Amino acid sequence: MTEESSAGGRYVEAGRDFVRDTRYIDTRITADGREGWPVEPGRYRLVVARACPWANRAVIVRRLLGLEDVLSMGVCGPTHDERSWTFDLDPDGLDPVLRIPRIRDAYLARDPDYARGITVPAIVDVPTGKVVTNDYPRITLDLSTEWTALHRDGAPELYPDALRDEIDEVAELVFRDVNNGVYRCGFAGSQQAYERAYDRLFARLDWLTDRLSDRRFLVGDTITEADVRLFTTLVRFDAVYHGHFKCNRSKLAEMDVLWAYARDLFQTPGFGDTVDFTAIKQHYYVVHTDINPTQIVPKGPDLSGWLTPHGREALGGRPFGDGTPPPAPKPDEVVPPEHSAG
């Protein structure tokens, strides 16, 4: 079962552990075009939803690397029906570049019999209107390694050669127990399944606390892909996972090290300025009707804490290494102020 495309808001299977469907379209866009899809400026469109943590990764990496002018971005609304995410934020309900009302149409253009999850992020070939890939772990790695000729001056190395094995190892643990672990709590179909997932989640958060207690970032002394992957779960933790998914041993704001680490990243250009808390809450509380049948969206939590001093500079580290922070977001990609912590 895939969280992004389960029909009618049903995500929980009674008596079962939640198992994520990871059968993605794994075609790659590469510098040499060896799979038929070469990196080209202006050819592709990244389709995301700001509510989705997996899509949020791609939004952050695209911005850190300065790919906005060569890889356009379409943004779906925070809710969806059983068919797929829709472009309801656009005035006419159509993506202005692809001219389709829902991302499902691009999947069917690739394969009229497509029967897997209709997910975001997805990269679409604009000339043909076909989805090229929705393999979200690979998308961000390829943006870092295959799109280098189009990176901005001063783009950071998010996946440096010397650290790749360690980044992969840490990222796998974070995915298994944290990124996907919160879903295994929220969509557990039995008490036993929930408690197993809960215990693994908080054991891993304790492990991360120990790891980050004396280092500013997860791997090395700069921001890497590993930090991006952890951040998108942490930034949603108090807003949705703590209550909605019953991940309630403690709030992020009560876990001192992780809270400071998350605020450090949030206040770094390219991270917090991509986060839309309103969209995040609307998605989880409205779409997951088997967990929240009333579809009532909570007013809290208070977001002002995200902008408080974090003190992590004392640990050293160079957020962008030899690079520089990205410039401000493009005007048409700015998160509405009332949807953010700022």
NUDO-90481 format. One record per atom (N, C-alpha, C): residue in three letters; x, y, z. Coordinates in steps of 0.2 Angstrom, whole numbers, plus 5000, padded with zeros to 4 digits. Example, Ala and Ser with C-alpha at 12.3 -4.5 7.8 and 13.67 -1.06 7.14 Angstrom:
BEGIN
Ala506649725039
Ala506249785039
Ala506649845039
Ser506449895035
Ser506849955036
Ser506450005039
This chain:
BEGIN
Met500449945000
Met500050005000
Met500450065000
Thr500350114996
Thr500650174996
Thr500250234999
Glu500650275003
Glu500250325007
Glu500050375002
Glu500350394997
Glu500150444993
Glu499550434988
Ser499350374988
Ser498850354983
Ser498350304985
Ser498250294991
Ser497750244994
Ser497050274992
Ala496650234990
Ala495950264988
Ala495550284994
Gly495150334993
Gly494650354998
Gly494850365005
Gly495550385006
Gly495750405012
Gly495850345017
Arg495850285014
Arg495950225018
Arg496750205018
Tyr497050195023
Tyr497750185024
Tyr497950125029
Val497450115033
Val497550065038
Val497249995036
Glu497649945037
Glu497449875035
Glu497349845042
Ala496749825044
Ala496749795051
Ala497149735052
Gly497549735058
Gly497949675059
Gly498649675056
Arg498749725052
Arg499349725048
Arg499849785050
Asp500449765049
Asp500949825048
Asp500849865042
Phe501049925042
Phe501049965036
Phe501649945032
Val501549935026
Val502149925021
Val502049965015
Arg502650005015
Arg502650055009
Arg502750025002
Asp502350044997
Asp502450024991
Asp503050054988
Thr503650024986
Thr504150064984
Thr504350044976
Arg503850024973
Arg503950004966
Arg503850074962
Tyr504450104961
Tyr504450174958
Tyr504650164950
Ile504550214947
Ile504750214940
Ile505550244941
Asp505950194939
Asp506650204941
Asp507150234936
Thr506750254930
Thr507150284925
Thr507550344927
Arg508150354925
Arg508650404927
Arg508750454922
Ile508750524924
Ile508950574920
Ile509750584921
Thr510150574916
Thr510850574917
Thr511250624913
Ala511850644915
Ala512250694911
Ala512350664904
Asp512450594903
Asp512650564897
Asp511950544893
Gly511450544896
Gly510850524893
Gly510750444892
Arg511150404895
Arg511250334894
Arg510550294894
Glu510050324898
Glu509450294898
Glu508850324893
Gly509150374889
Gly508650404884
Gly508450474887
Trp508650494893
Trp508350554896
Trp508950594898
Pro509250634894
Pro509850674895
Pro509650734899
Val510150754904
Val510050824907
Val510050874902
Glu509450914902
Glu509450974898
Glu509051034901
Pro509351094901
Pro508951144904
Pro508251154901
Gly507751164905
Gly507151184902
Gly506651124900
Arg506951064900
Arg506651004897
Arg506150974902
Tyr506350974908
Tyr505950934913
Tyr505550984918
Arg505050954921
Arg504650994926
Arg504650944932
Leu504850974938
Leu504850934944
Leu504150954947
Val503750904948
Val503050904951
Val503050884958
Val502850934963
Val502850914970
Val502250934973
Ala502150924980
Ala501650954984
Ala502050974990
Arg501951034993
Arg502351054998
Arg502151015005
Ala501550985005
Ala501350945010
Ala501750885011
Cys502050855006
Cys502350785006
Cys503050795008
Pro503250755013
Pro504050755015
Pro504450735010
Trp504250685006
Trp504750655001
Trp504850704995
Ala504250744993
Ala504350794988
Ala504750854991
Asn504650864998
Asn505050925001
Asn505750915000
Arg506050855000
Arg506750844999
Arg506950864992
Ala506550854987
Ala506750874981
Ala506750954980
Val506250984983
Val506151054983
Val506851084986
Ile507051064992
Ile507651084996
Ile508251074991
Val508351014989
Val508951004985
Val508951044979
Arg508451054975
Arg508351094969
Arg508551164971
Arg508351194977
Arg508551264979
Arg509251264981
Leu509451224985
Leu510151224987
Leu510651224981
Leu510551184976
Leu510951184970
Leu510851234965
Gly510351274966
Gly510151334961
Gly509951304955
Leu509451254955
Leu509251234948
Leu508551264946
Glu508351314949
Glu507651334948
Glu507551364941
Asp508051394938
Asp507951414931
Asp508051364926
Val508251304928
Val508351254922
Val507951194924
Leu507651184929
Leu507151134931
Leu506551164934
Ser505951174930
Ser505451214933
Ser505051174938
Met504551204942
Met504251164947
Met503551174947
Gly503151124947
Gly502351124947
Gly502151104954
Val501751144957
Val501551124964
Val500851104965
Cys500751044967
Cys500051024968
Cys499751044975
Gly499151044975
Gly498751064982
Gly498951014987
Pro498751034993
Pro498850984999
Pro498450925000
Thr497850924996
Thr497450864997
Thr497350834990
His497150774990
His497050734984
His496450684985
Asp496250654980
Asp495750604980
Asp496050534978
Glu495650484977
Glu495850424976
Glu496250414969
Arg496150464965
Arg496550464958
Arg497250494958
Ser497350554962
Ser497950574962
Ser497950644965
Trp498550674966
Trp498650744967
Trp498450784962
Thr498150844963
Thr497850894958
Thr498250954958
Phe498150994953
Phe498451064952
Phe497951114954
Asp497551104960
Asp497051154962
Asp497251214964
Leu497951224965
Leu498251294967
Leu498251344961
Asp498251314955
Asp498351354949
Asp497651384948
Pro497551444945
Pro496951474944
Pro496451434940
Asp496651404935
Asp496151364931
Asp496151294933
Gly496551274938
Gly496551204940
Gly496951164935
Leu497351194931
Leu497851154927
Leu498551184928
Asp499051134928
Asp499751154928
Asp499851204922
Pro500151254924
Pro500251304918
Pro500751284913
Val501151234914
Val501651214909
Val501351144906
Leu501151104910
Leu500951034907
Leu500251034905
Arg499851084907
Arg499151094905
Arg498751034907
Ile498851004913
Ile498450944915
Ile498150964922
Pro497650934924
Pro497350944930
Pro497550904936
Arg497850844934
Arg498150804940
Arg498750764937
Ile499250754942
Ile499850724940
Ile499750654937
Arg499150624939
Arg498950554936
Arg499050554928
Asp498850614925
Asp498850614918
Asp499550604915
Ala500050624918
Ala500750624916
Ala500950544917
Tyr500750514922
Tyr500850444923
Tyr500550404917
Leu499950414916
Leu499550374910
Leu499850394904
Ala500150454903
Ala500450474896
Ala501150424895
Arg501450414901
Arg502050364901
Arg501750294900
Asp501250274903
Asp501050204903
Asp500250204904
Pro499850194899
Pro499150194899
Pro498850144904
Asp499250094906
Asp499050044910
Asp499350044917
Tyr499650104918
Tyr500050114925
Tyr499650094931
Ala499850054935
Ala499450024940
Ala499750034947
Arg500350064947
Arg500650074954
Arg500450144957
Gly500850164962
Gly500650224966
Gly500750294961
Ile500250334962
Ile500350404959
Ile500650444964
Thr501250454964
Thr501650494969
Thr501950554967
Val502150594972
Val502550654971
Val503150644976
Pro503750664974
Pro503950704968
Pro503950664962
Ala503850694956
Ala503950664950
Ala504250714945
Ile504650684941
Ile504950734935
Ile504650714929
Val504350764925
Val503950754919
Val504350784913
Asp504350744908
Asp504650774902
Asp504150814898
Val504350884898
Val503850934896
Val503650914889
Pro504050904884
Pro503850894877
Pro503350844876
Thr503450784880
Thr502950724879
Thr502450724884
Gly502550764889
Gly502050754895
Gly502050694899
Lys502650654898
Lys502650594902
Lys503150594908
Val502850554913
Val503350554919
Val503950514917
Val504550544919
Val505150504918
Val505350464924
Thr505250494930
Thr505450454936
Thr505050484942
Asn504850434946
Asn504550464953
Asn504950424959
Asp505550404957
Asp506050374962
Asp506350424966
Tyr506050444971
Tyr506250504975
Tyr506850494978
Pro507150444981
Pro507850444984
Pro508350454978
Arg508250424972
Arg508650434967
Arg508650504964
Ile508050534964
Ile507950604961
Ile508450654964
Thr508450654971
Thr508950704974
Thr509650684973
Leu509850624973
Leu510550604972
Leu510750624965
Asp510350614960
Asp510450634953
Asp510550704952
Leu510050744956
Leu510150814955
Leu510850844958
Ser511050804963
Ser511750824965
Ser512350794961
Thr512250744957
Thr512850714954
Thr512750714946
Glu512150714944
Glu512150714936
Glu511950784933
Trp511750834937
Trp511550894935
Trp512050944937
Thr512750924938
Thr513250974941
Thr513351024936
Ala513351014929
Ala513551064924
Ala513051124925
Leu512451114928
Leu511951164928
Leu511851194935
His512251174940
His512251194947
His512451274947
Arg512151304952
Arg512351374953
Arg513051384955
Asp513451444954
Asp514051454957
Asp513951454965
Gly514451414968
Gly514351414975
Gly513851354978
Ala513651314973
Ala513251254975
Ala513551214980
Pro513251184986
Pro513651144990
Pro513651074987
Glu514151034990
Glu514150964988
Glu513750924993
Leu513150904991
Leu512750864996
Leu512850794996
Tyr513250764991
Tyr513350694991
Tyr514050684989
Pro514550714993
Pro515250704991
Pro515550634991
Asp515950624986
Asp516250554985
Asp516450524991
Ala516850564995
Ala517250535001
Ala516750515006
Leu516150535006
Leu515650525012
Leu515050485010
Arg515050465004
Arg514450435001
Arg514250365005
Asp514750325007
Asp514550265010
Asp514250285017
Glu514550325020
Glu514250345027
Glu513550385026
Ile513450425021
Ile512850455020
Ile512350405019
Asp512450355014
Asp512050305013
Asp511850265019
Glu512350245023
Glu512150205029
Glu511750245034
Val511850305035
Val511450345040
Val510750355037
Ala510750375030
Ala510050385027
Ala509650325027
Glu509950265026
Glu509550205027
Glu509250195034
Leu509650205039
Leu509350195046
Leu508750245047
Val508950305045
Val508450365046
Val507750345042
Phe507850325036
Phe507250305032
Phe506850245035
Arg507150195037
Arg506850135040
Arg506450155046
Asp506850185051
Asp506550195058
Asp506250265059
Val506350315055
Val506050385056
Val505650405050
Asn505950415044
Asn505550435039
Asn504950395038
Asn505050335037
Asn504550285036
Asn504250255043
Gly504650265048
Gly504450245055
Gly503850285057
Val503750345056
Val503150385058
Val502550355055
Tyr502550335048
Tyr502050305045
Tyr501850235047
Arg502350205049
Arg502250135052
Arg501850145059
Cys501950195062
Cys501550205068
Cys500850225067
Gly500850275062
Gly500150305061
Gly499650265057
Phe499950215053
Phe499550175049
Phe499550105051
Ala499750095057
Ala499850025060
Ala499049995061
Gly499049935059
Gly498349905059
Gly498249855066
Ser498749865070
Ser498649825077
Ser499049865082
Gln498849845088
Gln499249875094
Gln499949855094
Gln500049795092
Gln500749765092
Gln501149795087
Ala500849805081
Ala501149835075
Ala501349905077
Tyr500949945080
Tyr501050015082
Tyr501650015087
Glu501549975092
Glu502049975097
Glu502749955095
Arg502849915090
Arg503449895087
Arg503749955083
Ala503349985080
Ala503550045076
Ala503750105080
Tyr503350115086
Tyr503450165091
Tyr504150155094
Asp504250095096
Asp504850085100
Asp505450095095
Arg505450075089
Arg505950085084
Arg506050155082
Leu505550195082
Leu505550265080
Leu505950305086
Phe505750295092
Phe506050335097
Phe506750305099
Ala506850245098
Ala507550215099
Ala508050245094
Arg507850255087
Arg508250285082
Arg508250365084
Leu507750395086
Leu507850465088
Leu508350475094
Asp508350425098
Asp508850435104
Asp509550425101
Trp509650375096
Trp510250365093
Trp510450435089
Leu510050465086
Leu510150525082
Leu510350585087
Thr510050585093
Thr510150635098
Thr510950625100
Asp511150565102
Asp511850545103
Asp512250565098
Arg512150555092
Arg512550565086
Arg512650645085
Leu512150685086
Leu512150755085
Leu512250795091
Ser512450765097
Ser512550795103
Ser513250835102
Asp513750805098
Asp514350845098
Asp514550855091
Arg514150855086
Arg514250865079
Arg513650905076
Arg513750955072
Arg513250995070
Arg512850965064
Phe513150925060
Phe512750885055
Phe512850815055
Leu512450775052
Leu512450705052
Leu513050675050
Val513350695044
Val513950665041
Val514450725039
Gly515050715042
Gly515550765041
Gly515350835044
Asp515650885041
Asp515550955045
Asp515151005040
Thr514750975035
Thr514351015031
Thr513650985030
Ile513251015028
Ile512550995026
Ile512650945020
Thr512350885021
Thr512350835016
Thr511650805015
Glu511550765010
Glu510950735008
Glu510650695014
Ala511050675019
Ala510750645025
Ala510350695029
Asp510550755030
Asp510250805034
Asp509550825030
Val509550825024
Val508950845020
Val508450795022
Arg508650725022
Arg508150675022
Arg507850675030
Leu508250685034
Leu508050685041
Leu507550755043
Phe507750805040
Phe507450875041
Phe506750865039
Thr506550835034
Thr505850845031
Thr505350805036
Thr505650755040
Thr505250725045
Thr505150765051
Leu505750785053
Leu505750825059
Leu505350885059
Val505350925053
Val504950985053
Val504150965053
Arg503950905052
Arg503250895052
Arg503050855059
Phe503550845063
Phe503450805069
Phe502950835073
Asp503050895076
Asp502550915081
Asp501850935077
Ala501950955071
Ala501350975067
Ala500850925066
Val501150865064
Val500650805063
Val500850745066
Tyr501450725066
Tyr501650655068
Tyr501550645075
His501650695080
His501650685087
His500850665089
Gly500350695086
Gly499650685088
Gly499350635083
His499350655076
His499050625071
His499250555070
Phe499850535071
Phe500150475070
Phe500350445077
Lys500150475082
Lys500250445089
Lys501050435091
Cys501450475088
Cys502150475090
Cys502250515096
Asn501950495101
Asn501950545107
Asn502350535113
Arg502850495113
Arg503250495119
Arg503550565121
Ser503650605116
Ser503850675117
Ser503850715110
Lys503750775111
Lys503750815105
Lys504450835103
Leu504550855097
Leu505150875095
Leu505450935099
Ala505050975101
Ala505151035105
Ala505451015112
Glu505250955114
Glu505550925120
Glu506150885120
Met506350875114
Met507050835113
Met507550885111
Asp507950915116
Asp508350975115
Asp508850965110
Val509150915109
Val509650915103
Val509350915097
Leu508850875096
Leu508550865089
Leu508150935087
Trp507850965093
Trp507551025092
Trp507951075089
Ala508551085093
Ala509051135091
Ala509351125084
Tyr509451055082
Tyr509751035076
Tyr509251055070
Ala508551035071
Ala508051055066
Ala507951125066
Arg508051165071
Arg507951245070
Arg508551265066
Asp509151245068
Asp509751265064
Asp509651255056
Leu509351195054
Leu509251185047
Leu508651235045
Phe508151235049
Phe507551275047
Phe507751345045
Gln508251375049
Gln508451445048
Gln509051455043
Thr509151395040
Thr509651395034
Thr509351405028
Pro509551455024
Pro509151465017
Pro509151405013
Gly508551395011
Gly508451325007
Gly508051275011
Phe507951285017
Phe507651235021
Phe506951265024
Gly506951305029
Gly506351325031
Gly505951365026
Asp506251405022
Asp505851435017
Asp505551395012
Thr505551335012
Thr505251285008
Thr504651255011
Val504551265018
Val504051225022
Val503451265022
Asp502851235021
Asp502151265021
Asp501851225026
Phe501751255033
Phe501451215038
Phe500751205037
Thr500451255034
Thr499651255033
Thr499551195028
Ala499951185022
Ala499851135018
Ala499951065021
Ile500451065025
Ile500651005029
Ile500050975033
Lys499751025037
Lys499251005042
Lys498550985038
Gln498451025032
Gln497851005028
Gln497850935025
His498450925023
His498550855019
His498450805024
Tyr498750795030
Tyr498750745034
Tyr498050735037
Tyr497750795040
Tyr497150785044
Tyr496550785039
Val496550805033
Val496050805028
Val496050735024
Val496550715022
Val496650655018
Val496550595021
His496850585027
His496850525031
His496150515035
Thr495650505031
Thr495050505035
Thr494850445039
Asp495250385038
Asp495150325043
Asp495550345049
Ile496050385050
Ile496350405056
Ile495950465059
Asn495750515055
Asn495450575057
Asn494750585053
Pro494250545055
Pro493650545051
Pro493250615051
Thr493350655056
Thr493050725056
Thr493350775051
Gln493950755049
Gln494450805045
Gln494550875048
Ile494450875054
Ile494650935058
Ile495350945058
Val495551005056
Val496351025056
Val496451065062
Pro496951045066
Pro497051075072
Pro497351145071
Lys497251195076
Lys497551265075
Lys498251265077
Gly498451225081
Gly499151225083
Gly499651185079
Pro500251175081
Pro500551205087
Pro500851275085
Asp501051315090
Asp501351375090
Asp502051365086
Leu502151405080
Leu502651395076
Leu503251445077
Ser503151495082
Ser503651545083
Ser504351515086
Gly504251455089
Gly504951425091
Gly505451405086
Trp505151395080
Trp505651385074
Trp506151435073
Leu506051495075
Leu506451555074
Leu506851575080
Thr506851535085
Thr507251555091
Thr507951535090
Pro508451565094
Pro509151545093
Pro509251475095
His509651435091
His509751365092
His510451345095
Gly510951395095
Gly511651385098
Gly512051335095
Arg511851305089
Arg512251255086
Arg512851275083
Glu512951335082
Glu513551365079
Glu514151345083
Ala514051335090
Ala514551325094
Ala514951255093
Leu514551215089
Leu514851145087
Leu515351155081
Gly515351215078
Gly515751225072
Gly515351205066
Gly515751175061
Gly515451155055
Gly515351215050
Arg515351195044
Arg515251245038
Arg514651225034
Pro514051255036
Pro513451225032
Pro513451215025
Phe513851255021
Phe513851255014
Phe514551235012
Gly514951215016
Gly515651195015
Gly516051255011
Asp516351245005
Asp516651295002
Asp516151334997
Gly515551314998
Gly515051354994
Gly514651404998
Thr514151424995
Thr513751484998
Thr513051474999
Pro512651505003
Pro511951495003
Pro511651514997
Pro511051484995
Pro510651504989
Pro510351574990
Pro510251604985
Pro509851664985
Pro509151654987
Ala508751714988
Ala508051704990
Ala507651664985
Pro507151634987
Pro506651604983
Pro506451644977
Lys506251614971
Lys505951654966
Lys505251674969
Pro505051734966
Pro504451764969
Pro503851714969
Asp503851684963
Asp503251634962
Asp503351574966
Glu503851564970
Glu503951504974
Glu503951514981
Val503851574983
Val503851594990
Val503251564994
Val503351535000
Val502851505004
Val502451565007
Pro501751565006
Pro501451625009
Pro501651635017
Pro501751695019
Pro501951705026
Pro501551675031
Glu500851685030
Glu500451655035
Glu500451575035
His500851545030
His500851475031
His501551445034
Ser501951495036
Ser502651485038
Ser502751505045
Ala503351495048
Ala503451515054
Ala503751585055
Gly503851615049
Gly504051685049
Gly503551735048
